[in-house]
Amino acid sequence: MSELEKKVSLKPIKTFRHGAIAASVWKRQAPSGFEYLDFSLSRSWKAKASGKEGYSPNFFVRNSADLIMVIQEVSCWIASQEESMEASLQGSNNASLHDDISENSYDSY
């Protein structure tokens, strides 16, 4: 990953929200170079007395329904992205294979 890509990856590539719950999708890269998507969860809050706002990695029982909804939504989105990436890779591999076969068939004439 280039330095620019590393800086850009400091922000989530997509965020899903349900109520006070958010799931942020991150594009990561393993030391081996393998790129993958994962997500983190947070809960927004606002103090009534001071008006101070923030985010917490902790949740209450009352957040259960929103947690379930946002996890299902983000999981489906990531799965669809992975399927698209696999399909495009297979398409590239098939095109390369087709090109190789075509080149070899012309060589035999």
Secondary structure, 3 states (H helix, E strand, C coil): CCHHHHHHCCCCCEEEEECCEEEEEEEEECCCCCEEEEEEEEEEEECCCCCCEEEECCCCHHHHHHHHHHHHHHHHHHHHHHHHHHHHHHHHHHHHHHHHHHHHHHHCC
